[in-house]
């Protein structure tokens, strides 16, 4: 399936059940890269681990969960991040370390809130490119009355990001997907 939002395309592929998980993830991502960039496209990684496509200036972000992989593609120079996740009990344990007190209050107040918060934080982390960011202090996800997500660089500079999508995936409603892009 392909989802197109303004200048951003998101492609999804299932993970093969017959392989070890890491192999299935790599195979699914390779298929997505071939679908988006052609069968000869090669995915590499920047020194910070961010995915790159050799010979392309496009911005890309990759995520996978237990049975699905996702690839988001945007024009060059437009950082973006995607995260997909299934519900997990450990989100409640991790939440106090990665959410600010106000984010924790808000996102823990509704059934899928912590799942949404986690995917927003992960997508924002990928888009912001701040290695070693303090998730609770430097990565701010939208709260009621706030339209944008914000990343704070170590210098104190704030970068705003639009939340393009943050909801369950229609064809797989137990998987939450969040997608953010720099404004």
ROLO-751366 format. One record per residue (C-alpha): z, y, x; residue number from 1. Coordinates in pm, whole numbers, always signed. Example, Ala and Ser with C-alpha at 12.3 -4.5 7.8 and 13.67 -1.06 7.14 Angstrom:
BEGIN
ATOM      z      y      x pos
ATOM   +780   -450  +1230   1
ATOM   +714   -106  +1367   2
This chain:
BEGIN
ATOM      z      y      x pos
ATOM     +0     +0     +0   1
ATOM    -70   +358   +112   2
ATOM   +114   +668    -13   3
ATOM    -44  +1009    +59   4
ATOM   +177  +1321    +46   5
ATOM     -1  +1646   +139   6
ATOM   -112  +1588   +499   7
ATOM   +110  +1282   +549   8
ATOM     +1   +923   +492   9
ATOM   +250   +638   +462  10
ATOM   +138   +279   +494  11
ATOM   +346    -32   +419  12
ATOM   +307   -396   +522  13
ATOM   +522   -700   +450  14
ATOM   +691   -888   +734  15
ATOM   +590  -1253   +777  16
ATOM   +871  -1493   +687  17
ATOM   +741  -1761   +921  18
ATOM   +821  -1577  +1246  19
ATOM  +1132  -1450  +1423  20
ATOM  +1211  -1104  +1286  21
ATOM  +1114   -901  +1598  22
ATOM   +778  -1079  +1618  23
ATOM   +717  -1022  +1246  24
ATOM   +804   -651  +1286  25
ATOM   +567   -610  +1582  26
ATOM   +285   -790  +1399  27
ATOM   +330   -581  +1081  28
ATOM   +337   -255  +1281  29
ATOM    +24   -359  +1474  30
ATOM   -154   -420  +1142  31
ATOM    -45    -80  +1012  32
ATOM   -160    +97  +1329  33
ATOM   -497    -81  +1308  34
ATOM   -532    +18   +941  35
ATOM   -450   +383  +1016  36
ATOM   -628   +431  +1351  37
ATOM   -876   +144  +1388  38
ATOM   -841   -208  +1519  39
ATOM   -860   -101  +1885  40
ATOM   -570   +146  +1851  41
ATOM   -275    +89  +2081  42
ATOM    +82   +191  +2002  43
ATOM   +293   +300  +2297  44
ATOM   +619   +487  +2324  45
ATOM   +720   +823  +2469  46
ATOM  +1005   +825  +2725  47
ATOM  +1250   +897  +2442  48
ATOM  +1124   +590  +2250  49
ATOM   +921   +777  +1989  50
ATOM   +600   +594  +1894  51
ATOM   +264   +728  +2009  52
ATOM    -92   +614  +1948  53
ATOM   -303   +617  +2264  54
ATOM   -588   +866  +2238  55
ATOM   -455  +1028  +1919  56
ATOM   -275  +1357  +1880  57
ATOM   -137  +1253  +1540  58
ATOM   +239  +1244  +1488  59
ATOM   +364   +900  +1383  60
ATOM   +693   +747  +1276  61
ATOM   +773   +381  +1222  62
ATOM  +1046   +199  +1036  63
ATOM  +1116   -154   +921  64
ATOM  +1377   -341   +727  65
ATOM  +1428   -710   +656  66
ATOM  +1094   -771   +484  67
ATOM   +884   -454   +515  68
ATOM   +736   -220   +777  69
ATOM   +629   +141   +726  70
ATOM   +410   +379   +927  71
ATOM   +397   +753   +854  72
ATOM   +110   +958  +1001  73
ATOM    +81  +1337  +1016  74
ATOM   -152  +1581  +1190  75
ATOM    -75  +1669  +1552  76
ATOM   +218  +1896  +1612  77
ATOM   +388  +1823  +1281  78
ATOM   +692  +1608  +1366  79
ATOM   +794  +1366  +1095  80
ATOM  +1032  +1080  +1046  81
ATOM  +1044   +785   +810  82
ATOM  +1317   +535   +741  83
ATOM  +1326   +240   +504  84
ATOM  +1638    +40   +432  85
ATOM  +1780   -217   +193  86
ATOM  +2136   -190    +60  87
ATOM  +2396   -311   +313  88
ATOM  +2775   -322   +289  89
ATOM  +2820   -173   +636  90
ATOM  +2678   +163   +522  91
ATOM  +3018   +243   +370  92
ATOM  +3181   +169   +707  93
ATOM  +2932   +374   +910  94
ATOM  +2909   +667   +665  95
ATOM  +3224   +855   +782  96
ATOM  +3086   +860  +1139  97
ATOM  +2735   +982  +1053  98
ATOM  +2792  +1210   +753  99
ATOM  +2972  +1543   +747 100
ATOM  +3270  +1557   +509 101
ATOM  +3065  +1743   +246 102
ATOM  +2773  +1500   +281 103
ATOM  +3012  +1206   +248 104
ATOM  +3170  +1355    -65 105
ATOM  +2835  +1416   -230 106
ATOM  +2639  +1105   -127 107
ATOM  +2924   +864   -199 108
ATOM  +2948   +998   -556 109
ATOM  +2652   +799   -695 110
ATOM  +2547   +433   -666 111
ATOM  +2265   +453   -410 112
ATOM  +2390   +770   -245 113
ATOM  +2499   +622    +89 114
ATOM  +2169   +435   +117 115
ATOM  +1980   +759    +52 116
ATOM  +2199   +949   +300 117
ATOM  +2146   +687   +571 118
ATOM  +1767   +690   +534 119
ATOM  +1761  +1071   +529 120
ATOM  +1971  +1088   +848 121
ATOM  +1754   +831  +1027 122
ATOM  +1430  +1000   +920 123
ATOM  +1565  +1340  +1027 124
ATOM  +1678  +1197  +1362 125
ATOM  +1328  +1064  +1428 126
ATOM  +1159  +1388  +1323 127
ATOM  +1397  +1614  +1516 128
ATOM  +1362  +1423  +1842 129
ATOM  +1711  +1520  +1962 130
ATOM  +1811  +1233  +2187 131
ATOM  +2179  +1149  +2150 132
ATOM  +2226  +1377  +1848 133
ATOM  +2564  +1380  +1678 134
ATOM  +2452  +1267  +1332 135
ATOM  +2743  +1428  +1147 136
ATOM  +2723  +1767  +1321 137
ATOM  +2363  +1816  +1436 138
ATOM  +2168  +1648  +1155 139
ATOM  +2228  +1805   +814 140
ATOM  +2078  +1649   +504 141
ATOM  +2031  +1839   +178 142
ATOM  +2327  +1897    -52 143
ATOM  +2308  +2048   -401 144
ATOM  +2188  +2406   -370 145
ATOM  +2022  +2341    -32 146
ATOM  +1653  +2271    -27 147
ATOM  +1600  +2162   +334 148
ATOM  +1731  +1924   +596 149
ATOM  +1831  +2089   +924 150
ATOM  +1856  +1969  +1283 151
ATOM  +2061  +2169  +1532 152
ATOM  +1946  +2151  +1893 153
ATOM  +2207  +2152  +2172 154
ATOM  +2111  +2520  +2230 155
ATOM  +2224  +2598  +1873 156
ATOM  +1870  +2657  +1745 157
ATOM  +1825  +2526  +1390 158
ATOM  +1503  +2353  +1287 159
ATOM  +1424  +2311   +918 160
ATOM  +1262  +2002   +770 161
ATOM  +1124  +1935   +425 162
ATOM  +1220  +1617   +247 163
ATOM   +882  +1489   +132 164
ATOM  +1015  +1174    -31 165
ATOM  +1353  +1009    -75 166
ATOM  +1366   +737   -338 167
ATOM  +1328   +363   -390 168
ATOM   +979   +237   -316 169
ATOM   +806   +168   -648 170
ATOM   +663   -172   -555 171
ATOM   +991   -281   -393 172
ATOM  +1275   -105   -582 173
ATOM  +1555   -249   -367 174
ATOM  +1415    -69    -60 175
ATOM  +1495   +301    -17 176
ATOM  +1247   +521   +171 177
ATOM  +1305   +871   +308 178
ATOM  +1037  +1082   +471 179
ATOM  +1094  +1423   +632 180
ATOM   +857  +1659   +814 181
ATOM   +906  +1979  +1009 182
ATOM   +822  +2289   +812 183
